[in-house]
């Protein structure tokens, strides 16, 4: 009898545990974004017979249930603590954990140099389409490549891990030759950083992006390049024109976020301001916003992310400095444009920005024909240099 009661209790506890998990999973189903993982949660897949037959429906359902499982956040946190402090794994949550730096994990099968001969001509055709469109109305186009953290700190990876440096070097060399042959202007910021001896100084130890000083050096190189290709004489901000100051809020880099904030390397964000402030108006998707490019809470105890710059990735924005005697510029790309945008607008009448991952109203070429910016630049990091989807744009 006692055995029977024990079996019933065990079954009841199991059912209760399953019911509790199911209840909290249902309660969590509407959450769309994971702050610490910096990614969008999987959504409930629509039921389709063809998806059921090929098995893709169950794959998407499993992803949805995994993302919305009851108590998931606590389980992920517990696993992260164990991996960091108990097992001392070299890679945790796709982050390479070192004593003084957090790096992106470069999986061995993600980037393949054998595909470059196919990718480079394709992206060249896309960029030439934009360049020719801009040139048709008398404007100037330049493709700008910036080195991400994995390249700047390639020597920080353990000897047994890939760091994608070989892929990046080949991609930059092939893109440079292909664009030059096609008559498309190209600027490699990696070469600029190396020449100045600041390759690592311009990058972050906890994030994929460059620092504000790296963005400023990129701004100056771009302005010199635009002056060169257009035979113009635009003023370029110098160190004497600006003030670079530390943001008082604690900075949480992308890789620190992936580790749920459990590894704080105490890196700070910095901002760049003109010594003589410039008035401007700021619109996002046609809606006028507060005229600020740095977004932070007045609460100094609140942590900030890289979205401090420009408020993050914006589909379409315009900064108007109301100086019609100056030219206008369009800058498009991904998050690598954000810090740069906080500086670039100071040298132009209007600065248009596009993120083609989110802006769906037209192509880049159609946008330039409509608004006619004198200068157009596309900024891509080495990893995305040959990726024409979304922000490759035509």
MIPADREN-727599 format. One record per atom (N, C-alpha, C, O, CB): x, y, z; residue in one letter. Coordinates in pm, whole numbers, plus 50000, padded with zeros to 5 digits. Glycine has a CB too. Layout:
% residues N
XYZa...
This chain:
% residues 394
500824987950000x500005000050000x500865012750000x500615022149925x499075000050121x501895012650088x502785024150097x503505026549964x503715037849922x503815022050209x503895015349900x504575016449771x503655022849668x504065031249588x505045002749723x502395018649672x501405024049577x501215039049597x501135046649501x500055016749593x501155043149725x500995057449755x502215065349707x502095076349652x500795059549908x503395059549727x504625066149683x504625068149532x505015078749482x505875058049726x504185057749459x504135058749313x503165069549269x503435077149176x503735045249252x502025070149338x501015080349304x501555094349331x501335103549253x499715078049383x502275095949444x502865109049478x503895113349375x503945124949334x503505108549616x504725103749334x505745106649234x505095111149102x505525120849040x506645094349210x504055103849061x503345107248938x502705121148950x502765129048856x502255096648906x502095123849065x501445136849086x502475148249083x502225158849025x500685136849221x503625145849147x504685156049146x505195158649004x505445170048965x505855151649236x505325147848927x505785149148789x504775157148707x505145166148631x506005135248726x503495153648723x502435160648649x502395175448690x502225184248606x501065154048674x502565177948822x502555191748872x503715199748815x503565211348777x502605191949025x504885193248808x506055200048753x505855203148605x506195214048559x507315191448772x505295193548531x505035195748389x503995206748369x504135215148281x504555182748322x502955206648453x501895216748442x502445230548475x502095240448409x500725213248536x503295231248578x503885244148615x504755249648503x504685261448468x504725242748744x505575240648445x506415244948333x505585249548216x505895259648153x507325233648290x504525242048185x503655245848073x502975259248100x502815267448009x502595234948048x502555261448227x501875273948263x502795285948241x502405295848179x501405273648409x504025285048292x504945296248277x505425297948132x505735309048090x506145294348369x505465286948057x505805287947916x504725295747842x505025304347759x505975273947853x503465292847873x502345300047811x502385314847851x502155323647768x500995293647852x502675317447980x502735331148029x503845339047958x503735351247942x502965331348181x504905332247916x506085338547859x506025339447707x506955344647644x507325331047900x504955334447647x504945332747501x504975345847424x505385346047308x503735325047461x504545356947486x504485369747415x505785377547421x505895387947356x503365378047471x506765373047497x508055379947503x508775378547369x508855367647313x508935374447619x509285389647319x509855389647184x511365391447181x512005388347080x509215400447103x511935396447289x513355400147283x514065396547412x513535398447521x513505415247256x515285391347399x516125388347512x517185399247526x518065400347441x516775374347497x517095407247631x518025418347650x519465413547660x520335418547590x517655426347775x519715403947747x521095399647769x521665391847651x522845393247619x521185391147894x520845383847586x521335376447470x521355385147345x521955381447244x520465364247445x520705396847353x520685406447244x520175399947115x520785401247009x522075412347222x519065393147126x518485386747009x516975385647024x516435386747134x519105372846986x516295383446911x514845381846910x514485367346938x515095358146883x514245386546776x513495365247023x513035351747052x512305345746930x511745353046849x512115351747176x512335332646920x511585325746815x510095327646838x509635328346952x511945310546811x509345328446729x507885330146738x507185316846711x507765307646653x507395340846638x505945316046756x505145303846736x504935301646586x504365310346519x503775304846810x505385290346532x505255288246387x503815285946344x503035279546415x506105276546343x503475291046227x502145288546170x502095274146119x503055269146060x501805298746054x500985267646143x500865253646102x500595252845952x499595258145902x499735246546182x501495246145881x501325243845738x501655229245709x502585223545766x502235253445654x500885223345620x501055209045593x502435205945537x503055196045574x499985204145496x502925214745446x504225211945386x505345212745490x506315205145485x504505221745271x505195222245587x506185223345694x506125211245786x507155206845838x505975236145774x504935205945805x504775193945886x505435181945819x506075173845885x503285190945912x505275180945687x505805169545614x507335169645608x507965159145619x505235169345474x507925181545590x509385181745578x510095183245713x511325183545719x509805193045486x509315184245820x509905184745955x510285198546003x510645200146119x511095176345959x510205208645918x510615222145957x509695228046063x510105236246144x510665231245836x508425223746061x507475228846161x507935225046302x507895233346394x506055223246134x508365212646320x508785208046452x510095214746495x510305217246613x508945192746452x510985217746398x512215224946430x511895238746485x512465242946586x513125226146305x510975245946418x510605259346462x509825258846593x509955267746677x509775266546354x509005248446610x508255246946735x509215244446851x509035250046959x507235235346724x510215236146829x511195233446933x511935246246972x512185248747090x512195222646887x512295254346871x512985267046898x512095276346980x512565283047072x513385273946767x510795276646946x509845285047020x509735280447165x509795288647257x508465284746952x509555267447187x509385262247322x510665264047404x510595266647524x509005247447317x511815262747340x513085264647411x513235279147456x513665281747568x514265260647321x512885288547368x513035302747401x512045307347507x512345316447584x512845311147276x510875301047513x509825305747604x509565296347722x508565297647792x508545307647527x510455286947744x510275277347852x510215284347987x510965293848012x511415266947851x509345279648074x509215285348207x510515284248284x511125273648289x508095278548283x510935295448346x512175295448422x513415295548337x514515293148388x512215283848511x513275298148208x514425297548116x515545307148159x516715303348159x513975300847974x515175319448194x516185329448230x517065324548345x518285325948341x515525342748268x516425318848447x517185313948562x518055302148523x519175300948571x516235309948675x517555293548436x518335281948392x519545286348312x520645281048328x517475272448309x519345296448223x520455301548143x521505307948233x522705306248213x519955311648038x521025315548334x521955322048427x522755311648506x523965313048523x521185331248524x522075301348552x522765290748629x523805283648543x524925281148587x521755280648682x523415280348420x524355273748329x525565282748301x526695277948296x523655270048197x525325295848282x526415305148253x527385305948370x528595306048351x525855318948221x526835306648493x527685307048612x528525294448622x529715295148651x526825308748739x527915282948599x528645270248606x529755269648500x530875265648529x527675258348587x529425273748378x530415273448270x531585282848297x532725279648267x529765276948137x531275294648356x532325304548382x533175300948504x534405301148497x531715318148401x532525297848614x533215296948742x533525282848790x534395280948875x532425303848845x532815273048738x533045259248782x533835251348679x534875245448709x531715252348811x533325251248554x533995243548450x535105251548381x535995245748318x532975239048346x535055264948393x536055273748330x536185270848180x537285269248127x537425272248398x535035270148115x535045267347972x535635279147895x535405290647932x533615264347922x536405276447789x536995287447710x535955295047627x536165306647593x538075281947617x534835288347596x533765294747520x532455293047596x532035281847624x533645288847376x531815304247628x530555304047702x529555312947628x529825324747603x530745308947851x528405307347594x527365314847522x527905321547396x527565332947366x526745325447615x528755314347323x529375319147199x530315330947222x530535338947131x528305323247101x530885331847341x531875342147373x533165335347418x533145326647504x531335351847484x534265339247359x535575334247401x536015342247523x536225354347513x536635335247284x536135335647636x536405342547763x537895342247794x538495331647815x535605335947878x538485354247796x539895355747833x539965364847957x538975370947995x540735361747714x541125365548018x541245373348141x540965388148119x540315394548202x542635371648201x541435393648007x541355408147986x540515412147866x540485423847828x542725413847971x539835402347805x539055405447685x537995394647662x538195383047698x539985406747561x536885398647601x535825389347560x535715390147409x535535400947354x534445392547631x535815378647343x535865378247197x534705370247139x534125361747206x537195372347149x534375373347014x533345365346946x533905351746910x535065350546871x532825372646818x533085341446925x533515327946890x533405326146740x532315327546682x532665317346965x534505323146677x534535321346532x534415306546499x535405299246502x535845327246471x533205302246469x533005288146436x533755284746308x533885293046218x531485284946419x534255272646301x535145268946192x534445268346056x535085270245952x535785255746222x533155265646055x532475263145928x531605274845883x530815273245790x531645250745939x531725286645946x530865297845910x531385305445789x530625308245697x530735307346028x532665308645789x533245316445680x534175307445598x535045300745652x534025328745735x533965307445469x534725298745381x535345307045269x534625312945188x533825287545323x536675307545265x537345315645164x537095310445022x537255317844926x538845315945191x536695297645010x536435292144876x535225298644810x535085298144688x536235277044885x534335304844893x533155311244837x533405325544790x532555331444724x532045311244938x534555331044823x534835345044789x534795347844639x534265358244599x536185348944843x535325339044553x535265341744408x533835343144357x533615349344252x535965330744332x532845337544427x531445339144388x530845351644450x530065358644386x530635326844427x531195354444576x530595365644649x531095379244601x530315388744590x530855364044797x532385380244574x532975393244542x532395399244413x532035411044414x534485391844529x532295391844303x531675397744183x530225401944205x529765411844149x531745387944067x529515394244287x528115397344314x527955410444389x527145418944352x527465385944392x528745412244497x528655424644574x529195436244492x528745447544508x529415423444707x530165433544406x530695444244321x529615449544227x529505461644207x531895439144239x528825440544170x527725444944081x526715453344158x526235463544108x527025432744017x526395449244280x525465456844363x525985470944390x525265480844372x525215449644495x527245471644432x527815484644468x528015493544346x527895505744355x529145482644540x528325487544233x528475495444111x527125501344069x527065512444015x529055486743997x526045494044094x524705499244065x524445511944145x523945521844091x523625488644096x524785511544275x524595523344360x525535534544316x525115546044303x524835519844508x526805531144293x527795541144254x527385548144124x527485560344113x529165534744238x526945540344025x526545546243896x525305555043912x525185565443847x526265535143793x524385550743999x523175558644024x523525572144084x522955582444046x522215550944117x524455572044179x524885584544243x525655593344144x525485605544140x525755581644367x526485586944065x527295594343968x526415600843861x526765611343808x528325585143902x525285594643829x524405599843724x523905613943756x523715621943665x523215590643705x523705616943885x523235630443918x524365639443971x524115650344022x522105629744021x525605634743958x526755642943994x527295640844133x528085648944182x526405656943979x526875629944200x527335627244334x528525617744338x529045613744234x526215621544416x528955614344460x530135605844478x529815594744579x529175597044682x531355614144525x530295582644547x530035570944631x531345564644675x532325564444600x529165560644555x531355559344799x532535552144849x532085540844941x531205542545025x533495561844924x532715529344923x532465517545007x533565517145113x534745517245079x532425504244922x533175516645241x534135517545351x534145504445430x533095499945476x533805529445444x535305498545446x535455486045522x536125489045655x537165495745660x536285475445441x535535484145764x536115486445897x536395472945964x535595463645953x535155495145985x537525471946033x537865459146099x537095457446228x537105466346312x539365458446127x536405446146246x535715443346372x536685438346477x537875436746451x534585433046351x536175435946595x537035432146707x537835419546681x539005418846718x536205430346831x537215409346618x537925396746599x539195398646517x540155391046533x537015386446530x539215408746431x540395411346349x541415419446428x542615416446424x540005418746220x540955429646499x541865438246574x542605430446683x543765433346713x541105449846636x541925420546742x542505412846852x542705398246813x542495389246894x541615413746976x543095395946690x543285382146644x544315374746728x544225362646746x543715382046498x545305382046781x546365375646860x545895371647000x546635365047073x547555384846871x544695375647038x544175372347171x543435358947175x543115353947282x543255383347218x543175353247058x542485340347054x543455329247096x544645330047067x541915337546913x542945318947164x543795307447195x544355301347066x543725302246961x543005296847276x545505295247074x546175289946956x545325279546882x545475277746762x547505283846994x544435272846956x543665261946895x542335266746836x541545258446791x543405251046999x542075279746835x540825284946781x541065293146655x542075299946642x540105293546886x540095292346563x540135300646444x539775314946482x539025317146577x539165295146335x540325324846407x539985338746436x539545346446312x539335358646320x541175345646499x539395339746199x538865345546076x539765356046011x539365362645916x537525351646104x540985357646064x541855368046009x542215365245863x542255374345781x543135369146092x542465352645833x542805349045695x541665352245600x541875357645492x543165334145687x540445348845643x539275351845560x539155366945537x538945371245424x537985346545626x539305374745643x539155389245632x540205395245539x539895403745456x539245395745769x541445390745552x542525396045466x542245393045319x542425401645233x543885390145507x541805380945291x541505377345153x540295384945100x540285389344984x541255362345142x539285386545184x538075393645142x538385408145109x537945413245006x537005392945252x539155414845195x539495428945171x540315430445044x540055439444963x540275434745291x541295421745026x542145422544907x541325420444779x541495427844682x543285412244915x540455410444779x539675407444659x538635418144630x538415421744515x538985393944674x537995423344736x537015434044716x537685446644665x537175453244575x536265436944847x538825449944720x539575461744677x539905461044528x539675470544454x540875463244760x540435449744484x540805448144344x539575448444253x539585454644147x541575434944323x538515441744297x537305440844214x536635454544200x536215458244091x536325430844275x536525461944311x535895475144305x536725485044226x536185493144151x535655480444446x538045484444243x538925493344166x538765491044017x538695500543940x540395491244206x538695478443978x538505475043837x537155479943786x537035483843670x538625459943816x536135479843874x534785484043835x534595499143846x533535504343810x533755477043919x535615506343896x535515520743907x534725525344028x534165536344028x534875526343784x534685517044134x533975520544257x535015523944364x535905515844390x533035508844304x534895535444426x535865539644527x535725531344654x534625528044696x535685554444559x536875528144714x536925519044829x537925524544930x538985529444894x537315504644785x537565523545058x538425527945167x538525516845270x537515512445324x537895541045233x539745512245298x539975501745396x540505508045525x541645512445531x540975491045342x539655508345629x540055514445755x541055505745831x541785510845916x538845517045840x541085492845802x542075484445866x543485489045833x544355489445921x541895469945825x543705492545707x545015497545665x545335510745734x546485513245772x545065499245512x544315519245750x544515532145817x544905530045963x545835536346013x543245540945807x544175521046031x544475518246173x545885512346188x546615516046280x543435508646233x546245503346098x547575497146106x548665507546084x549675507546154x547715485846003x548455516345988x549465526545957x549675535946075x550785540646099x549045534545833x548595538646147x548705547646263x549115540246389x549355546446493x547385554746286x549195526746381x549575518746497x548515518046604x548825516146721x550825524146556x547245519546564x546155520146663x545095509346640x543945511046680x545495533946659x545465498246577x544485488046542x543705483246664x542475482446660x545175476246476x544415480146772x543725475346893x543155486746976x542125485247040x544675467046978x543825498046975x543345509547053x541975514147004x541165518947084x544345521147044x541715512746873x540475517846817x539305508146835x538175511246798x540655520846671x539565496446893x538515486446909x538125484947055x538745490747144x538965473046852x537085476947078x536595474547213x537065460947262x537345451947182x535055475347217x537165459447393x537525446447453x536295438247487x536405426447523x538375448647579x535105444347476x533895437347519x532775438047415x531635434247443x533405443147649x533095442947297x532085444947194x532735443847058x533955444847045x531375458747211x531925441746956x532435439846820x532845452946754x533595452746656x531395433046735x532375464346807x532515477146738x533795484646776x534485481246872x531325485746767x534075495046697x535195503746733x534775513546841x533585515446866x535715511246609x535755519746905x535515529647008x535165542946942x535185544046819x536765531147101x534845553047022x534535566146965x535785572146900x535675579546802x533985575747073x536975569046953x538195573846889x538405566946755x538915572946660x539415571646980x538005554046747x538065546946619x537085552746520x537385553846401x537785532146639x535895556546568x534905562946482x535405576546434x535175580246319x533555564546556x536095583846521x536625597046484x537725595646380x537795603446285x537155604446608x538595585646398x539645583446298x539015579146164x539505582946057x540655572746348x537945571246172x537235567246050x536595579345983x536655580645861x536165556646082x535985588146062x535405600446008x536455608445932x536205612745819x534805609046121x537625610545992x538665618745927x539165612245799x539425619145700x539835620946023x539305598845800x539745591945679x538705592945568x539045594845451x540045577145709x537415591745605x536335592945507x536305606945447x536165608545326x534985589645571x536445617045531x536415630845481x537585633445386x537415640045283x536465640845598x538755628245419x539895629845329x539635622745196x539965627845090x541175624345394x539035610845204x538745603245083x537715610544997x537885611244875x538235589245119x536665615845058x535635622944982x536205635644919x535865639044806x534445626345072x537065642644992x537715654444934x538585650644815x538675658044717x538565661645040x539215639044826x540095634444718x539315630744592x539655635144483x540925622444764x538245622644608x537545617644489x536665628344425x536335627344307x536695605544525x536295638644501x535425649144446x536165662044419x535595671844371x534285651844540x537485662044452x538305674144435x537665685944509x537685697244462x538475677544285x537095682844627x536475693244709x537445697744817x538575692744827x535155688144772x537005707044897x537835712145005x536985713845131x536965724345194x538495725744964x536285703145166x535435703645286x536295704245412x537335697745420x534495691445291x535855711945509x536555712645637x536435699245710x535385692845709x535985724045725x537525695245772x537555682745847x537825685945993x538785692946025x538635672945790x536985680846081x537195683146224x538535677646268x538945666846226x536055676846305x539225685146354x540495680646409x540345678346559x539295681046616x541615690946381x541405673346620x541375671046764x541135683846841x540575683546951x542685664646809x541535695146786x541365708046853x539925712946851x539565722146924x542265718446789x539085706846766x537705711346752x536735703846844x535585707746859x537255709546608x537225693246906x536295684346978x536745681647121x537895683947159x536145671046904x535795676647198x536065671947335x535575657547345x534415654747315x535365681047442x536445648547385x536065634547407x535995632147557x536985634147628x537085624647338x534835627947605x534635626147749x534025612547779x533345606647696x533745637147804x534285607647899x533795594547941x532345595347984x531955604648055x534655588848054x531555585547942x530155584547984x530125578948126x530745568648152x529315575447885x529435585648220x529485581148360x528795567748385x529135560848482x528865591548448x527845563948301x527115551448323x528005539348292x528855540048204x525845551048237x527785528548363x528515516148338x528155510748200x526985509948164x528205505548447x529165507148124x528965502147988x528865486947990x529695480148050x530115506647895x527845481747923x527655467347910x527805463647763x526875465247685x526265462847966x528995458747727x529255455147588x528465442847545x527945435447628x530725452747568x528385440747414x527575429847360x527995416247414x527145407747441x527675429847208x529305414147431x529755401147479x529555399747629x529375388747680x531235398947443x529585410947701x529235410547843x527755407447859x527345400447952x529595423947913x526945412647768x525505409647773x525255394847750x524415388847817x524745417947668x526005388947656x525825374747629x526195366147751x525715354847766x526665370547509x527045371647836x527405364747961x526545369548076x526895367748193x528905366747993x525415375948043x524415380348141x524975390348241x524495391448353x523855368448215x526005397748200x526605407648289x527445401748399x527785408748494x525535415948349x527805388948389x528555382148494x530055384248482x530805380648573x528245367348492x530505390048370x531915393448353x531995408048311x531795411348195x532595384148246x532295416648407x532395430948379x533865434848374x534545434948477x531625439348487x534375438048255x535775441748240x536005456748258x537105461748236x536285437348103x534945463748297x535045477948332x535565486648218x536355495848240x535935479548452x535115483648100x535405492647988x534345503647986x533185501048017x535435484747851x534725515647950x533795527047948x533485531247805x534275529147713x534395538948025x532305537047789x531965543647663x532425558147670x532525564147777x530425542847635x532725563647552x533105577647542x532235584547438x531705578047348x534615579047506x532105597547450x531355605447355x532235616747301x533175621047368x530065611147420x531915621347182x532645632247120x531695643847094x530655642047032x533325627646988x532055655647142x531245667547123x532095678847066x533305679647092x530585671847255x531465687546988x532145699546941x532365709047057x531535710047148x531355706346829x533495716047054x533715726247156x532695737547142x532305743847240x535155731847146x532285739947020x531215749646994x530015741746941x529975738346823x531665760746890x529045738847028x527905730246990x527155735246867x527055747246843x526945729147106x526635725646790x525925728446666x524455725046683x524115714046728x526535720546548x523575734346647x522145731846656x521675723946533x522185725946422x521355745146669x520705714946553x520185707046442x518805701846476x518375702046591x521135695346410x518115697146374x516845690046394x517065675546355x517895672346270x515675696646310x516305666746419x516515652346404x515175645646381x514275646746465x517235646246530x515025638646270x513795631346241x514115616646219x515125613246157x513055637246118x513245608046269x513375593546250x512095588646184x511005590046239x513625586146386x512245582846066x511085578145989x510045589245971x508835586845975x510435565946058x510545601445952x509665612845927x509095619446051x508365629246040x508555608445843x509395614246169x508875619746294x509995627546365x511075622246388x508325608446386x509715640246399x510735648446464x510985643446606x510045640846682x510325663246465x512255642246641x512675637346772x513475648146845x513765658646788x513515624246759x513815645346970x514685654547043x516035655246971x516545644846928x514865650047191x516625667046958x517885668446885x519095663746967x519915671747011x518085683046844x519175650646987x520305644747059x520775632346982x519975625146923x519915640947206x522075630246983x522615618246917x523135608047019x523405596546985x523745622046821x523275612447145x523685603247251x522485600747342x521875610147392x524905609047334x522155588147361x520925584547433x521275577247562x521735565847561x520015575747345x521045584147674x521355578247804x520405583747908x519955595147899x522825581147843x520105575648006x519235579948116x520005589448208x521215588348224x518715567648195x519265598748268x519875607748366x520315600148490x521125605148569x518895618948405x519785588148507x520155579548620x521535573348593x521655564248510x519085568448643x522555578148661x523925573748635x524175559248677x525195553448642x524895582748705x523245553548754x523425539548795x522905529848689x523125517748699x522695537048928x522215535048588x521665526548482x522755523248380x523485532148335x520465533348413x522845510648343x523865506448247x523485510748106x522305512048073x524075491148253x524505512848023x524275516647884x524905506247793x525865499447830x524855530647854x524345504947673x524885495947571x525355504347452x525335516647457x523815485447526x525775497747346x526255505047228x525125513147163x525385521847080x526845495247125x523875510247200x522765518047149x522755532247204x521905540347166x521455511147182x523695535347291x523905549047337x524125558147217x523705569747216x525115549747435x524795552847115x525065560546994x523855560246902x523445549546856x526315555046921x523275571746876x522125573646786x520855566646833x519865566346760x522485568846649x520875560946951x519715553446997x519615539746933x518565533246940x518455561146969x520695535246869x520695522046805x520455522846656x520615533446595x519645513346867x520065511746597x519885510646452x518525516546412x517485512246461x519985495646406x518555526446324x517335533346283x517055530546135x517975531546053x517445548746308x515825527246100x515505524545959x515875536145867x516565534245767x514025521545943x515425548245902x515725560145822x515695572345913x514715574545983x514715561745705x516745580045911x516825592045995x517485603345916x518225601045821x517615589246125x517195615545958x517785627445894x518195637246003x517395640746090x516795634045794x519455641645998x519915652646083x520135664645992x520935664045899x521225648746162x519435675446020x519505687545939x520145698646023x519585702846125x518085691945888x521325703245980x522025713846053x521695727745997x522215737846046x523545711546047x520845728245895x520345740845837x521485749845790x521535761745819x519485748345940x522405743745717x523525751145657x523565747545508x524405739545467x524895747745727x522685753445428x522545749545286x523805751845204x523915746745092x521415757145224x524745759445255x525995761645181x526875749145183x527825748045105x526775773545241x526565739545272x527325727145280x526625716045203x525415716745181x527545722945426x527365705745162x526755694345091x525995685245187x526075686845309x527825686245016x525265675645130x524545665645209x525195652045188x525945650045092x523045665045171x524915642745279x525525629545271x524525618945315x523695621345403x526805628745358x524605607245253x523865595445296x524865585145345x525835581945276x522965589645181x524635579945465x525445569045516x524525557245545x523515558745614x526225573245644x524865545545491x524055533645519x524965521845552x526115521245509x523155530245400x524415512645628x525175501145674x524425494645788x523195493845785x526595505245719x525155489945888x524515483846005x524975491246129x525205503246124x524835468446014x525125484246241x525455491046366x526815497746364x527095506246449x525395481146480x527685494146270x528995500446263x528915515046218x529915522146224x529885492646168x527745519446174x527615533646138x527215542246257x527365554446252x526585535246026x526705536246365x526065543846472x526985554246535x526645566146539x525555534446578x528145549946585x529065559446649x529585569446547x529785581146580x530235551946716x529815565046426x530295573846320x529285584846288x529655596346264x530595565746193x528005581246289x526955591046261x526955602446362x526615613746329x525595584246259x527335599346487x527355609446593x528395620246566x528385630746629x527635602946728x529295617746472x530355627246437x530145633046298x530325645046277x531715620446445x529755624746205x529725628246063x528815640146032x529155648545949x529295616445982x527675640946098x526685651246065x527245665346082x526755674846020x525445649646151x528265666946167x528825680146193x529455686746072x529665698846071x529845679146302x529775678945968x530445684245850x529515686145731x529985689245621x531565675245812x528215684345751x527295684845638x526035692845672x525685694945788x526905670645595x525355697145564x524075703945581x523035693945631x522385696245733x523605710445447x522895682845558x521995672145598x522735658845595x523535656245505x520745671745507x522455650645693x522955636945693x521765627545695x520985627345790x523905634345815x521625619545588x520615609145580x521245596045626x522405593245594x520025607745435x520505587945702x520995574845741x519945564245708x518745566445724x521345574445892x520425552745660x519555541545628x520115528745688x521325526645689x519385540145475x519245520445738x519595506745774x518665497945691x517485496445723x519455503945931x519205492145585x518385484845489x517825471745543x517055464945475x519185482145365x518215468145664x517595456545728x516175459845771x515325451045784x518425451845849x515935472745793x514635477045846x513905486845753x512685487945759x514825483445981x514635493945668x514015503445576x513555495845451x514385490245379x514995515145538x512255495745424x511695487545317x510985495645209x510355489845120x510755477445374x511065508845215x510305517045122x510915517544982x510195519644885x510175530945176x512215515744970x512855516344839x514245510344848x514715506744955x512925530944787x514905509444734x516315505444730x517185517544761x516695528844766x516685499444591x518455515144783x519385526144806x519445535144683x519445547444695x520795520844840x519495529044566x519585536744441x518365545744425x518505557344385x519705527344320x517175540544454x515965548644443x515975560044546x515525571144517x514705539944462x516495557144665x516555567344769x517485578844727x517155590544744x517045561244903x518635575344673x519585585744633x519035594244519x519255606344516x520925579444592x518325588044427x517735595644317x516665605244367x516485616044313x517145586244213x515945601144472x514865609444526x515405621344603x514905632544589x513965601244615x516445619144686x516935629744774x518225636344725x518545647444766x517145624244913x518955629644638x520135635544577x521265639744668x521815650544647x519725646944502x521645631844768x522795635744851x524075636144768x524335627244688x522965626044970x524885646544789x526115647844710x527095636444736x527835632344646x526795661144740x527085631444859x527995620544894x527195608944952x526235610845026x529075625444995x527625596844916x526985584644966x528075575045009x528995572144933x526065578044857x527985570145133x528965560245179x528235548345241x527225549845310x529955566645283x528775536745214x528285524345275x529405519145365x530535517745320x527865513645166x529075516245491x530075511645587x529765497245626x528665494245674x530105520845713x530745488445606x530575474345641x531805469345714x532915473745685x530305465745515x531615460245807x532765454345874x533295442745789x532615438045698x532395449546017x534495438145820x535155427945739x534325415245726x534305409045619x536485424545799x533655411345833x532875398945829x531735399945729x531375390045666x532335395745968x531155411945715x529975413945629x530345420245495x529455424145419x528965422845700x531605421045466x532075428645349x531495423645218x531215431645129x533575427945342x531305410645205x530795405045080x529345400545093x528825393545006x531645393245037x528695404645200x527315400845222x526395411545162x526265422445216x527035399045373x525775408345051x524905417944983x523485417645030x522685426244992x524935415544837x523135407945111x521745407245160x521485418945254x522375423145328x521475393745232x520275424045251x519855435245335x520705447445308x520385455345219x519925431445483x521795449245383x522525461845372x523545462445259x524225472545245x523215464445499x523655451945179x524475453445058x523795463644971x524435472544915x524655439844983x522475462044960x521635472144895x521955474444749x523115473644709x521755485044967x520955477444669x521155482544534x520235494544515x520235500644408x520895471544426x
